[in-house]
Amino acid sequence: MQEASIQGLWFIVILILGYYAFKWLARIFLPIMMQKAVRNFEKKAREQQGYQNPADHVREGETVIDKQPRPPKESNNNVGEYVDFEEVDD
């Protein structure tokens, strides 16, 4: 009877130590594994979209503007009729 309770106590102690060891190791290795997974995901997304780095086809000293100029907006002068109102005293 005494031996069974000691074995059960050792099992609980080892279980608790294993939990804290897993928690400590996860705190160290989980961020590293997440960064690697995000990098792989970004790489696959770029490959799937056919992304090309703009710096690959630009010669040194050349200026590149990636923005397209916006077309000018046309104003709508026909917005309706202007109604002048008068304040009425009661």
Secondary structure, DSSP 8 states (H G I E B T S, - for coil): -HHHHHHHHHHHHHHHHHHHHHHHHHHHHHHHHHHHHHHHHHHHHHHHHT---GGGG--TT-----------------------------
